[in-house]
Amino acid sequence: MQWNIWDAVASIKKPLKGLKRGEKWESKLVAPMPFVSKVGRDVEYKLKDYNDILAEIVSGYKLSAAPPNVPLPYTGSFQMRGTFGFLTGYQVLSIEGTGSQIYDVAKGLIKSDTQQYQAKVKASIFGLGSENVEPNIIVEQTITMKLIGE
């Protein structure tokens, strides 16, 4: 998640030049999923508002190919439980979402970050081998981070 959190400020093309209110820039990230995958998302950032102390960066997400050279967040073998333990062959059909990050300009810290998105996924049921059995899954995730203990 650290990569996802710092991407908003790290992907600014010419950071020493600064940004103007309303300025946009793009990046590619991995989309966190509740199953093992390398699903990409195109991210568009926009500097919504700022002052001498705080800046708000908003973002929007769309499905894309996974960025190259990104490791899987999991290693080893494990058993998934619940519905995801019976499904296989996941195919993400779409991702739509938005985010908002509050950046402390004076301290160079991220105070808070919220990312929310909806992904439409299709999968097959493990062991049935039938092309006709394809559950439709809608993944709705909200990831919220907040700086504590300053």
N, C-alpha and C positions, 0 to 999 in steps of 0.2 A: 504493500500500500504506500510505502514511502515514495516510490517512483511516481505513483498517481498524484500524491499530495503536492510534490514539488514541481510537477510538470508545468503548471500554470506560469510560474515565474521562470523556470529553467528553459522553457521553449521560446521565450521572447528572442527574436532574431538579433537585434542590436540593443541589448539592455542598457548600455551606457548612454545611448541616445534618448532613452526614456520613452514614455507612452503618453498619448493624449486621450482625453475622455472619448469613449466611443471607438477607439482603435481596436482592430481585430488581428488575431494571429491563429495559426493552426498547428496541430500536432497529431500524433497517432499514439494510442495507448492500448493496453490489454483491457478487456472488459471483464471484471470479476464475475464469475458464474458459480452456482452452487454444485457444479460438477467439474471434473478435470477437463480443461480445454484451453486452447489458445485462440480466443476470439478477439478480434481487433475492433477498435472504434476510432473513427475520425472525430477529433475534438476541435471545436472552434471556440476560442476564448475571446472575450471582449472586456475591456476596462470600462466598467459601468460608471464608477464614481470614485473620487479620491479627494483627500486633503493632505495636509502635512503629516498627519498621524496614521490614517487608515486608507486602504484602497479596497474596493470591491471588484472582483473579477468574476464574471458570469460565464458559463460554458454551455454548449450544446453537443450532443453525441449522436452519431449515426454509425451503422454497421460498416466495417471494412475488413480487409485482410489483416491478420495479426502482424505487428511490427517484426522485422527480422531480428534474430539473435536474442529473443526474449525467452528466458528460461521458464519452465513450468513452475508454479509456486509450490508444487508438491513433489516429493521424491519417495521412493520406496513403494511398497505395496500396501494396500489398505482395503477395507470392506466398506462400501457405502451402505447406509441404512435407509429404510423407508422407501419411498417411491423411486428415488434415484438409484437404489441398489438393484432394481428390476429392469431398468431401462438401459439401452445402449444405442450407439450410432447417433449421437446428438448432432443436430444440424440447426444452427441459429439462423433464423430467417430474417429477423430485423432487430434493431436496437434503436430506441428513441429515448432521449433523456436530457436533463439539464443539471447544472450545478451552480454553486455560489461559494466563493472563497473570500474571506476577510483577511487581508494581509496588513500587518503592522509595519508601515513604511519606516517609521523611526527606529524600530528595533530589528528589522529584517526577519520577522517571524510570521508564520501563519497562525492566526488566532482561531480560525474555524474554517471548516470545509464540509460542504454537504453535496453529495452526488446522488441523484436519483434517476433511475431509468427503468424502462420496461423492455424485455426481450421476448420475442416470440420464437419458440423452439419446437422442433419436431424430433421424435425419437421412436425407436422400436422397442418392443418388449423382449427382454433377454430370453433366449431359448425357444421362442415360438417360431422364428424364422419366416413369419408371414409378412408379405409386403402390404397387406390390407390393414394391419394393425399398427396405426401410427397415432399415439396420443399427441394432442396439441397441448403444449405447456406454455403458460405465460409466467415469466419470472419478473417480479416487481421487487426491486431492491432500493433501499435508501442507505447510504453509507454516510455517517456523520462523525466528524472528528472535531475535537475542541481542545485548545491548549489549556492545561490546568497547571496550577502551582507556579505561576510566574514569580 
